[in-house]
């Protein structure tokens, strides 16, 4: 994968990827960790007005929240550029998911094992639309570390859906999630070859 290259190869295929999940699971962090351009963020401070509206259990120390989307870009190889769109996590912003998912080739559902139920809506959303997705389990330092099989069983995922343990803060970890997603998309489409980084 090329890093720091902000010049776009006009012959490369541009692909839209959605990164979704519950409130505070690390979507903004994931986009920022891998984007080769300064990521666009639409974060606002969490205020008292959200008390009783947004469920802050498990993320009480969170001070900002995405209110529209996060956007970043990463070049996988000279032929493939991914445009990353992070969704807002709160229930009240789910109406935006349809627009953000329009034209997407695939998705990453980011999960937090401390609040695994927060990713159920994202899994359901992509399953209903038939959009290929992978589940990235963001391994928070203070969270119990479950196995991939335990997470798969808890989420009742189809055996074909890839599940990976990851660290949304780490560029290499995030790149591996995105490469796995592209391989999954190509496999479902019956294409040969692999989306591999350099």
N, C-alpha and C positions, 0 to 999 in steps of 0.2 A: 504494500500500500504506500502510496506516495504521501509524504508529509510536508507541510509548508508550501505546497504548490498551489498557488491561487489562480494560475492561468488555466482556463478551461480548454480542454481538447475538444474542438468542434466536431470531431468525428466520433466522439465517445457517446455511448448510449446513456441518457439521463433517466434515472429511475427514482420514483417517489416511494419512500418508506415511512410508515407511521410508527411512532414509539408511544405506547399507551400503557395505562395501568392506573392504580389508585392514587389517592392523594399522598404525596410525600414519599413515593417509592424510589425516586431518583431519576425521573425522566429528563429534567433540565440538566442534571449532572451528566447523564449519559450523552446527550447531544453535545454538550460543551467539551466533554473529555476527548471526543474524536473529530470534531469539526476542524477542517483545515482553514476555515475563514472564521472571523469573530462571529459567534452565534448570535442570532437575533433572539432576544428574550422579552417576554411580556409579563414580567413579574411585578407584583404589587405587594405592599406590606399587608400582613394579616392584621386586621383591626378588631376592635370589640364588636363591630357590626356583624362579624361572621360568627360570633358566639351563638350557639344553638342552631346554626345553619350548617357549618362545616364540622365534620367529625375530626377533631384533632387528637383523639386518643392514639397513643403510640408515637405521635410526632409533635408533642407539646413544645419542643424547642424550636420548631420551624417558625421562621419570622416572615417569609415571603411565599407567594404562591403564583403559579402561572395562571393568567386569566384569559389568554387567547391561544397562544401556541409558542413553541420553541422551534427555531429553524437553524439547521446547519448543513454543511456539505462535506462529503469525503470522497476522494478518488480511490476506488478499490484497485483498479489497474488502468492502463491507458485506454481501455475500451469501455470502462464502466464507472460512472459517477453516481453516487447516491445522494439524494436530497432528503434530509431527515426532518420530519415534522413531529414534534412532541405535543401530545394532547394535554389539556388541563385535566386534573384528576378529580376535582370536586363534582359531586352529582349535579349541581346547578349549571355546570358548563358542558354536560354531556351532549347537549343539542348541537354542539360544534363538531362532534366527532364525524358525523356524516359528511360534512364539507371537507374536513381534513383527510378523510379516507378516500374521497373521490379520486380515482385515477391511480391509487397506490398499487404497487406490485406485491407488497407484502407488509407484514407488521411484526414488531417486537412487543410482546406483553411483558412488562417488567413487574416482578413480584417481590414482595417483602414477606418473609416467613413469619414475622411478628404479627402481621395483619394479612394473612394469605387471602382472606375473603374479599379484600379490596380489589383483587384483580379478576374476580369472577365476572363483573360486567364487561371487561375488555375481552376476555375469552369468549363469552357469549356473543358479543358484538361481531367479532371476526368469524366465529363459527357460522353464525346466521347468514353472513354475507359471502361465505365460501372463500374468504381471503386467506391465503397461506400466512401462517404466523409461527413464531418460535416463542418459547417462554424463557426469559432470562431471570434467574433468581438472584437478586441483588443481595450479596452476602454482607449485611451490616455487621459491624464489629461486635455489637451487643446482642446479636440474634443467635438463637440456637441453629446449628448448621444441620439441616436435613439433607438426605440424599436426593438425587434426581428422581429416583423411583418413588420415594415417599411424596415428593411434591407432585409428580405425575398422578399418583393415586388420589391424593387429596383434591386435585383439580379435575379429576375424572377426564383426563385428556385422551384423545385418540392416540394409539401407539405410534402413529406416524409423525406426531408433532414433536419436534426436537425441544428438549429441555436442557438448559445449561446453567451452571453456577457461574456467576460473574461478579465483578466489582465495577459498578458504573463510573467510578472515579478514574479507572485505569484505561488508558487509550488502547493498549493491547487487548485487554479483556473485552472492551466494547467492540473492537474490530472483529474479534472472533465470533461474537454474537451476530454481527452483521454478515460476515462471511457465511456462517451456518445458515442464516435466513436465506441468502441468495442461493446457496446449494439446495436448500429445501424447495424454494420456488422453482428452480430448474428441474429438480427431480419430479415435482408434481406436474410440470409441464411436459415431461418426457424428453427434456433436452440433455445432451451429453456435455461433458466438460465441467469445469469447476470455476466458481468465482473465488479465485485465490488472490491474496495480496502478495506484494513483493517483500 
